[in-house]
């Protein structure tokens, strides 16, 4: 990775773009606006003694969606941070490694899977690298 920085940095940028694209499309502000409108409608129906079960169900659904969106956003932000940290580290390195560095391995690598024909190295940033065996 350190010897071929440009390729891995390009891959990291693609991963950041993928994370952003797959993030929750519904913004929290949009959900909050819908919740406010539904809550106003709920109050009006309750005051006029109309059935408001469907509105209440939709409010509960939107509250759950808002919670999920908040959690997804935090997870996405953490993944982007890890990718950016890795990218910064790679760009700061000036030479190839000449000996094994266990601290570096523990910092970067999440998992190594050995297959019959290749090895897959999964980094903590979410990047996976396949190496021919």
N, C-alpha and C positions, 0 to 999 in steps of 0.2 A: 504493500500500500504506500509506503513512504517513497519507494523508488519510482512509482508511476502515479504521482500525486494528481496529475491533471485528470486522468481517467476516473479515479475514485472520487475526486471532488465533483466532477460532473455527475457521477452516480448519486452522490449525496444531495446535490441540487435537485435531481429528479425525484429523489425520495421525499424531500421537503415539499415539492410541488404536489406529489401524490397524496401526502398527508393532508395538505391544505384542501385539495380537491375533494377528498373523501370525508372531510369534516361535515358536521351537521349543517345542512343547508338552511334550516330554520333558525333565525337569529332569536336570541332571548328577548330582545326588545319587541319583536313581532309577536311572540307568544304572550308577552305581558300586555300588549295592546288588545289582543283577542280576549285575554282573561278579564281585563277591565270592562270591555264591552259586554261580555257575557254576564259578568257580575251585576252590571247595571240592569241588564235585561231580566236577570233572576230576581232582583229587588222589585222591579215593576210587576212581574208576574205574581210574585208572592203577595204584594200589596193588593192586587186585584183578584187574589184567590184563584189564579189559574194554575194549571199543571206545569210544573217546572222541572220535572225529573230529567228530561232530556238535556236541559241546560246544565243542571247540576252534574250529570254524567260527563258532559263535554268539559266542564270546568275541572273535574278531577283528572280527565285524560290530559288536558293541557298542562296541569300542574305536574303530572308525571313526566310529560314530554319536556317541560322546562328543566326538571331535575336531571333527566338523562342528558339533555343538551349541555348543561353546566358540567356534568361529569365528563362527557365526551370532549368538551373544549379543554378542560384541564389536562386530560390524557394527551390530546393532540399537542397542546403547548409543551408538555413535558417531552414528548417524542421529538418535536422540533428543536427543543433546547439541547437534547442529547446529540442530535445530528449536527447541530451547529458547533457544539463543544468538540466533537470528533473532527469536524472540518477545520476548526481553528488549530487543533493540535497538529493535524497533518500539515497544514500550511506553515507552521512554525518550525517543523523539523527540517534540518539542512542536510542530513546524511542518512545513508542506509544503516540499518542496525547490523552490527557485526557479531553480536552474541545474543543469546536468549535473555529476555527481560520479563521475569515472571510478574512483576508489578504491572507492566504494560499489558500483558495478556489478561490479567484479572480485571484491569480497567476497561478493556475493549471488548473481550469475547464473552458472549453469553453461552454459546453452545457450539460444539463441533460434532457433526454427524458424518460417520464414515460409511460410504456406500461401496458397492463392488467396483464401480468404475470412476468414482470421483469422491471428493470430500467437500462437504458444505460447512462453511464457517459462518455462523450467525453472530453479528456484533450486537452489543447492547443498544446501539442506535437504531437497530431494525434492519440494517443492511445485511444482505446475505451474499456470500462470495462462494462460487463453485470453483474448485481446483481439481484438474484431472489427476487421477491417481497413477 
